[in-house]
Amino acid sequence: MSNQRYIPEFKVKAVRSRHHTHLGVQGVAEALDINPLMLSRMLKECRAGNNVLKNSEVE
């Protein structure tokens, strides 16, 4: 199991992709080749006000 870290720009891209497409978490995760649970965590961080994602004006 890998401990991959994602750069803030990638996280922003992932969250934007989820918000701006008709795809669900599973579809976006597959398109970005990441685990759906990781994408869910990124979305949760954004909703909670994570400084990197919120300051990048994701929505």
GROMACS elastic network, one bead per residue, 0.5 to 0.9 nm:
[ bonds ]
;  ai    aj funct       b0    kb
    6     9     6  0.81643   500
    6    10     6  0.62513   500
    6    11     6  0.65929   500
    7    10     6  0.54306   500
    7    11     6  0.65571   500
    7    12     6  0.89110   500
    8    11     6  0.50460   500
    8    12     6  0.62165   500
    8    13     6  0.86107   500
    8    52     6  0.63884   500
    8    53     6  0.72397   500
    9    12     6  0.51272   500
    9    13     6  0.61920   500
    9    14     6  0.86540   500
    9    52     6  0.88366   500
    9    53     6  0.86697   500
    9    56     6  0.87071   500
   10    14     6  0.61219   500
   10    15     6  0.86403   500
   11    14     6  0.50639   500
   11    15     6  0.61932   500
   11    16     6  0.84869   500
   11    39     6  0.82498   500
   11    42     6  0.66069   500
   11    43     6  0.89075   500
   11    52     6  0.87235   500
   11    53     6  0.72084   500
   12    15     6  0.52221   500
   12    16     6  0.59978   500
   12    17     6  0.84151   500
   12    42     6  0.85682   500
   12    52     6  0.82294   500
   12    53     6  0.58903   500
   12    54     6  0.89298   500
   12    56     6  0.71126   500
   12    57     6  0.86539   500
   12    58     6  0.62802   500
   13    16     6  0.51368   500
   13    17     6  0.59916   500
   13    18     6  0.86764   500
   13    58     6  0.83374   500
   14    17     6  0.50906   500
   14    18     6  0.64083   500
   14    19     6  0.88119   500
   14    28     6  0.74703   500
   14    29     6  0.79752   500
   14    32     6  0.74147   500
   14    39     6  0.70353   500
   14    42     6  0.79460   500
   14    43     6  0.85978   500
   15    18     6  0.51790   500
   15    19     6  0.63127   500
   15    20     6  0.86537   500
   15    39     6  0.74853   500
   15    42     6  0.68299   500
   15    43     6  0.60295   500
   15    46     6  0.79335   500
   15    53     6  0.83220   500
   15    58     6  0.69283   500
   15    59     6  0.85206   500
   16    19     6  0.50486   500
   16    20     6  0.59111   500
   16    21     6  0.83869   500
   16    58     6  0.58604   500
   16    59     6  0.69349   500
   17    20     6  0.52900   500
   17    21     6  0.59413   500
   17    23     6  0.84719   500
   17    28     6  0.67533   500
   18    21     6  0.57812   500
   18    22     6  0.77579   500
   18    23     6  0.67592   500
   18    24     6  0.67753   500
   18    25     6  0.66156   500
   18    27     6  0.88028   500
   18    28     6  0.61889   500
   18    29     6  0.88140   500
   18    39     6  0.87952   500
   18    43     6  0.84895   500
   19    22     6  0.81542   500
   19    23     6  0.88393   500
   19    58     6  0.85417   500
   19    59     6  0.72299   500
   20    23     6  0.86354   500
   20    59     6  0.87927   500
   21    24     6  0.80597   500
   21    28     6  0.83770   500
   23    26     6  0.76049   500
   23    27     6  0.52704   500
   23    28     6  0.60213   500
   24    27     6  0.52951   500
   24    28     6  0.62666   500
   24    29     6  0.84748   500
   25    28     6  0.53228   500
   25    29     6  0.59461   500
   25    30     6  0.85118   500
   25    36     6  0.61387   500
   25    37     6  0.85880   500
   25    39     6  0.68680   500
   25    40     6  0.69697   500
   26    29     6  0.51550   500
   26    30     6  0.61424   500
   26    31     6  0.86416   500
   26    35     6  0.83332   500
   26    36     6  0.55212   500
   26    37     6  0.88616   500
   26    39     6  0.86362   500
   27    30     6  0.51765   500
   27    31     6  0.61975   500
   27    32     6  0.86833   500
   27    36     6  0.84950   500
   28    31     6  0.50133   500
   28    32     6  0.61710   500
   28    33     6  0.83620   500
   28    34     6  0.85813   500
   28    36     6  0.80462   500
   28    39     6  0.82251   500
   29    32     6  0.51574   500
   29    33     6  0.57908   500
   29    34     6  0.50676   500
   29    35     6  0.59909   500
   29    36     6  0.51058   500
   29    37     6  0.85849   500
   29    38     6  0.82822   500
   29    39     6  0.63714   500
   30    34     6  0.63007   500
   30    35     6  0.75631   500
   30    36     6  0.76161   500
   31    34     6  0.79611   500
   32    35     6  0.88548   500
   34    37     6  0.84639   500
   34    38     6  0.69171   500
   34    39     6  0.72657   500
   35    38     6  0.52861   500
   35    39     6  0.66860   500
   35    40     6  0.88431   500
   36    39     6  0.50862   500
   36    40     6  0.61678   500
   36    41     6  0.86123   500
   37    41     6  0.61764   500
   37    42     6  0.86802   500
   38    41     6  0.50095   500
   38    42     6  0.63005   500
   38    43     6  0.87162   500
   39    43     6  0.62327   500
   39    44     6  0.85552   500
   40    43     6  0.50833   500
   40    44     6  0.61112   500
   40    45     6  0.85983   500
   41    45     6  0.61109   500
   41    46     6  0.85737   500
   42    45     6  0.51033   500
   42    46     6  0.62528   500
   42    47     6  0.87607   500
   42    50     6  0.89287   500
   42    53     6  0.83796   500
   43    46     6  0.50652   500
   43    47     6  0.62980   500
   43    48     6  0.86252   500
   44    47     6  0.51154   500
   44    48     6  0.61278   500
   44    49     6  0.86771   500
   44    50     6  0.87071   500
   45    48     6  0.50045   500
   45    49     6  0.62493   500
   45    50     6  0.51203   500
   45    51     6  0.87754   500
   45    53     6  0.76128   500
   45    54     6  0.87766   500
   46    49     6  0.51961   500
   46    50     6  0.52810   500
   46    51     6  0.81536   500
   46    52     6  0.83981   500
   46    53     6  0.55476   500
   46    54     6  0.59687   500
   46    58     6  0.81374   500
   47    50     6  0.75003   500
   47    54     6  0.82085   500
   48    54     6  0.87975   500
   49    52     6  0.85251   500
   49    53     6  0.74086   500
   49    54     6  0.56252   500
   49    55     6  0.86378   500
   50    53     6  0.55904   500
   50    54     6  0.57500   500
   50    55     6  0.80870   500
   51    54     6  0.52898   500
   51    55     6  0.56341   500
   51    56     6  0.83132   500
   52    55     6  0.54523   500
   52    56     6  0.63439   500
   53    56     6  0.52849   500
   53    57     6  0.70386   500
   53    58     6  0.63776   500
   54    57     6  0.55671   500
   54    58     6  0.63483   500
   54    59     6  0.84218   500
   55    58     6  0.78390   500
   56    59     6  0.87926   500
